[in-house]
Amino acid sequence: MTYFVLASLLLTVGVGVLTLVRWLSHRGATFPTRLIVTHVGTAVLALGCWITFMLGDRVLWAWLTLGVLTLANIVGDTILTGRFRAISGVTTSSLTDYGRAVVAVVTGKRPAAPTLHALGAGVTYFATLAAAVIAT
């Protein structure tokens, strides 16, 4: 399970970098720089925490990874919702817009790279949770 999480983290971070590069090439005035830097930073930190867990076999690092991934996913979901609002031109409640953004991802109404990144984030998160529970 630990290697699956590592592979999932690497794939999700890699696709996230690809998405970021593509987004930067089409950057508009509404690019949320602070959110993106926070999202990327927390994802890289989570990867570092997981590698530390794998090398040291200390369960605390697995749980730290999960905590950092929680923050990364919250920021990622904020970006996802904001991007949905920018594309659709509609703003309702945050929860409604988040739900619509998730539906757009799951139904393939978003480009392939962001869709794979968003779905990979969920897989990575729950695989990390499972690995942390097993390690405990």
N, C-alpha and C positions, 0 to 999 in steps of 0.2 A: 504494500500500500504506500510506503514512503516513496518509492520510485515512481509510482503512478502520480502522486501529488507533485513531485519534482517535474515530471514530464508535463503535467497539466499546467503548472505554474509557468514553465518555460514557453509552452505553446501560447498560453493566454497573454503573457507579456510580449512575446514576439509578434503576435497578431495585433496587440495594442500599439506597439511601435509602428507597425505598418499602417495602421489606421491613423495614427498621429501624423506620420509623414504625409499621407494623402490629404489629411485635413489641413496641414500647414501649407500645402501647395495650392489649396483653394481657400485660404484663410480670409475670413470676412471681418468686419468691424465688431462682430459679436463674439469673437473667439475668447472663451473664458480662461485666460492664461493661468490665474491662480489655482483654479480648480484642476486644470490639466497637470500643472506642476505637482500639486498635492496628490493627485491620482497616480501619476507615474512614480513619484517618490515613495508613496506607501506600497505600491506594487513591488518595486525593487527592494524595499526594506523587508517585505514579507518573504521574498525569494531568499534574501540573506538570512533571515531568521530560520527558514526551513532548512537551508544548507547547514547552518549551525546545529540545528536539531539532528540532522543526519550524521554529522561528523562527531558530535558529542553524545548523542543518544540521551539527552536530558529532556524530559517530557515538558518542562517549562517552556522550552523553545517552540514546541509544537503548539502550545496554547497561545504563546505570544504571536506566532504566525497567524493563528486564527483571529486574534484581536486586531492585528494590523490589516488583515484581509477584510475584516468587518468595516474598518474605516475606509479602505480602498473601495469597497463595494458601495458604501454610502455615497462617497464622492462620485463614483462612476454612475450610480443611479441618478444623482443630481445632474450630471452632464447629459445623460440619456434623456431625462425629462426636459431639460433646457433645449436640447437639440430638437426634440419632438415639437416643442412649442414654437421654435424658430421656423421649422419646416412647415408645420400645419397652419401657423398663424393664429392658432386658437389657444387661449389660456383660460382654464377653469380652475378647479381646486388642484392642489399639488397631487393629492392621491388619485384623482381622476386622470390627470395628465400622465402620471407615472404608469397607471394601469394601461392607458392607451399606448404609451410608448413601449411597454412590454409586449402588448398584443402585436404591435407593428414589428417588433423583433421576431417574435415567435412565428408569425405568419409570413415572414420573409419579405416584408415591405421596406426593409432597410438594406443597404448594400451588404455584400457577403462578409467583408472583413469586420465591420462593426457588429454584425450579427454573430459571427463566430466568436468574437471577443466577449460579447455580452453573455452568450450561452456558456462559453468556457469559464467565465468568472463564477457562474453558479456551480458548475461541475467541480471546479477547483475548491470553492468554499466548502461544499459538503463533503468532498473527499478529504479535505484537511480536517474537518470536524470529526469524521469517522476515524481517521488515522490518530488524531489526538486522543480520542476516547479509547481506542485499542491500545495505544502506548501507555495510557494511564492504568 
